[in-house]
Amino acid sequence: MRRPPREALGAALALLLACQAKGGGAGEAGGRVGEFDGQRAFGYLEQQMRFGPRIPGTPAHDSAADWIHALLRARADTVIVQEFAHKTKSGQVLHLRNLLARFRPQAAERVLFLAHWDTRPTADADSDIARRKRPVPGANDGASGVAVLLGVADALKAKPSPLAVGVDLLFVDGEDYGNFADTNDVLIGSRWFAAHQPVGYPPLYAVLFDMVGDKDLTIYYESNSQAFAPEVVDRVWRTAADLGYGRAFMQGVKHSLIDDHVALQKAGIHAIDVVDFDYGPGNAYWHTTQDTIDKVSAASLKIVGDVAVALVRNP
């Protein structure tokens, strides 16, 4: 999914969002909690796991893309498919798909949520050397972010208003294919999107949801997010606190990660990473064959999903 922690990027940019966060009161937050259905989102996670590892170039990858596309067409106002080919350093050609679901596409002010839907072809961090050539199942690293975005789509379809901004849900492909020491074959879909943004972009801000299903959910600030878009970090964490989720959304920077948000940041989008990078003891489940469905929960998906919905309900 990404390489381990590294040094943070440079000093924070002193830019503010056009639409500054206000955060909801406790009463307002309590009234919104029921919009996101954690159990239904977990069902979306289960379905992805039934396809098997969603590795580019495999039938499971194609089936998962078709399934996500069909769900989005039934929920969003507009769905844009970005189909593109990527040539790897080894000369292999990958046929990839980004899916962009748009709610209130006519709105000039927009918020972007994204997650990657592909999975890693090799469990290169597995403690068992014999398993390192096996694929990563991707229950948390892949399926959890997709499940949250699909749950948000359900909530917006069921209750189109009030919605203060236009909302885009982006499912990026090819995030986890290659070696993060050489970024040619990773973050492929987000880099493609950054170079082919919709008319009217950039959005007010973007939030990446990655590895957000861990049963023991602890999400800290991510260093590159805090450096580039501290106002977005503050907005998300204050929204979580208003909803009573302070024990899951922890204060302070803990990890520095290269993820899809960095590709968007390089294009000038104020993007942050909402990620729980403490996945198992010593991060033991990350990029391993142990990234399985027993490690994730509907309760964690609901916490993150509630925050995501609240962000677009209360400007």
N, C-alpha and C positions, 0 to 999 in steps of 0.2 A: 504494500500500500504506500509506504513512504519510507524514507531512511530514518534512522533513529535521531534523537535530538541533536541539534547543532547550534551554533552561535546565532543569536537573533539578528535580524536585519537592522539597518540603521535607525536613527532616531525617529520618533513618531512624527508623521506629517501633521502640521498644524492646520488641518482642514476640518470643517464642520459639515454635517449633513444639512441639506436644505430643509429637512423636516426633523427637528430635534425630538428625542424621545421624551415622553411625558410619564409613561408607566401608569398602570391602573391601580386603583385602591383595592384594599382587601375584598370589599364587597363586590366590586366589579369583577375581580379575578375569580372569585368563587362562583359567580354566575356563568363564567365561560368554561369552567373545568370540564363539563360534560360534553363539549363539542367534539373533542378528539376521542375516538374509540380505540383504546389500547389493545383490546382483544382482537378487534377487526384488523388492526395494523399487524398484530402478531400473526394473524392468518395470512397476510400478504408476505410476511417473512417466511412462513412455512411453505408457501407455494413456490417461492424462489428456490428454497432448498430442495424441493421435489424435482426441479429441473436438473439439479446437479450443479457442479461448478460452471459459472457463466464465463467461460474463457473464450475470447475472440477466436473465431474460426471453427467453433464447435456447434453441433445442433442445439445444445442447451442454451448457448448464447443467443442464437436466433430465436428460439422459442420464448425465452425470457423477454427479449425485445418486443416481439409481437404481442405478448401478454400485457406488458406495461403500456404499449401503444393503445391497445384496445380499451384498457381501463381509463386511460386519459381521455380518449375520444368521447367516452360516455360521461365525463365529468367536467372537462374544461370547456371554455368558450372556443378556444382555438388550440390546435396542436401543430407544432412545426417539427419536422423530422430533418435533421442534418445528417445526411449519409456522405461518408467520405472514406477514402482509402489512405492507409498509412503504410509506408515502407519502412520496415525495421532495419537496424544496422546490419542484420544478417541477410537482408535481401527479401525477407518474407513480406508479403502484402496482406495487411489486415483490413477487412471490410467492417467499418465501425458505424455506429449510429448514436447520435445525441437526440434526445427527445425533450422538447420544450412545450410545456402545457401553460396556457395563458388564461388568466381570469381578469376580466375587465380590460381587454387588450387595447381599448381606446384611451385608457387613462395615461396621462403623460408622466405622472410620478409613479414609480414602480419599485417593488421589492423583489429580489431574486433569492430563492432557496434552491440549493442544489445538493446532489449526492451522486456518487458513482455507482453504477449497477453491474459492472464487470467484476470478476474475481481473479485472483492471482494464480497463474498456471503452475507455480512451484512453491512448496512450503519450505523456502530456503532458510527460515529461522527455526525449524523444528529441532528439538533437542536430540531426536533420533535421526542419525545420519541417513539411515535406510529409507526414511520417509521424506527426505528433502526434495525428491523429484516428483512427489505426488502433488496434486492440486490442493489449494486451500478451499475448504467447503464454503467459507464466506458468510457464516450466519451473522456475525457482527460487522466484519469488514466487507461491506457491500450491501447485504440484505437489510440491515437495520436502517440505514439512511433512506433506502428506497421505501421501506415500510412507513417511515415517518412522512415522507413526501406524499405517498399515496393516501395516508390518513388525513393529511392536510387537504388534499384534493376532495376527499369525501366531505369534510367539514364545509368547505367553500361551496361545493355543489348543493349540499343540504340547506345551507343558509348563505345565500349570495351577498346579503347585506346585514349589518353595516360593514362595508369594506372601504377603508379610507384611501387605499392606494390600489393600483393594479398589482397583481401577484403573478410571478412567473416561477414555475417549478421545472428545474432543469435536471435531467438524468444524463450524466456524462458517461461515455464509454472509454475504455482503454486507459483507465487511471493506473492500473496495477500490473501492467503487462511485463515491463522490463526491469532494468537495474536502476535504482534511484541514484547511484553514483554517476550515471550517465543518463541525463533526463530525456534523451531522444525518444525512448520507448515507454515513457510513463507520463501521466497527466495529459494524455494525447487529446482526449475529448474536451477537456477544459481549455487547453491551449487553442484548439480549433475554434471553440465558441468565442474565446477572447478575440480572435482574429476575424470572426464573422458574427458580430453582435447585431441584434435586431435594430431596425430603424427606431430612433428615439432614445437609444441607450447612451450613457450608462444609467443603471438604476440608482436609486438613493443609496442603497447598500445591498450587500449579498451575504448570506449565511450558508456555509457548508455544513452539512450534518454527516458525520462519518464516525463509525464505531460508537453508536449511541444506544446500543441495546444491552450492554453488559448488566447482568443482574446486580452487581455491586457498582452502581453508577456514581462516578466521581469525575466531574468535568471541571477542569481548571482553565484559566486563561491560557491561550497558546501564544507564544512569544511573537511570532510574525504578525499575528492578528492584533495584538496589543500595540506593536510598534507602528503598524500602518493605519489601523482604524480603531483607536481606543474608544471613540465615541460609540461605535457599533457594539464593541464588547460591553461597554457600560449599559447600553440600552438592553441588550439581551440578558445580562445578569440581573439588572434591576427588575426586568419583567419576571424572571424566574423567582426572585425574592418576593415580589408582589403576589405570586401564586403559591407561596409557601414552599418553594423548592430549593431553599438555600443549602440544604444538606447535600444536594446532588450537584448544584452549580456552586463550586467552591471559589473563594476569593484567591487571587494571586496567580502569577505565572509559574508553570511547572515544566512544560515541554516546549521545544522549538521544533516545528515540523515543516517538511516540504510536502504540501498537499495541493489539492485543486484550487484552494483559495489564493495561493501564491501566483498561479498562472493568471488569475483574474486581477490580482493586485498589480501585476506587471502591465496590464492594460488600463490601469487607472481606476479600476472598480474597487470601492471600499468593501472588501470582502474579509470575513473572519471564518475561523474554523471552530465549530462546536464539536469537540472530540474527546472521548474518554480513552486516553492512551495508557491507562493502567489496567490492562486487560489480562487478568489472571496474575498469580504471584510473579513479580518481576517481569510483567508483560509477557508471560509464558505462552499465551494463546495467539499472539499476533504473528501473522505469516506462518502459521503452523497448521497441521492437520487437526488440531484441537479447537479450531474456530467453528464450533458446532452448536446446534440449536439448544442444547442443554445449558449453555453458558449465558443465554440471553433471556429476557423476560418481557411480557406485555406491560408490566408496571413501569419499566424503564422507558419503553417506547411512549407510553402515555405522558410521562413527565416531560420529555422532549417535545412531543407533539402538542401538548398544552401550551408550552412556551411559544412554539412556532405560530400557532393560531392566534394567541394573544398579541403577538407582535404586529399582525396585520389588522386586528380588530381595533386596536387602540393606538392611533398615531402619536 
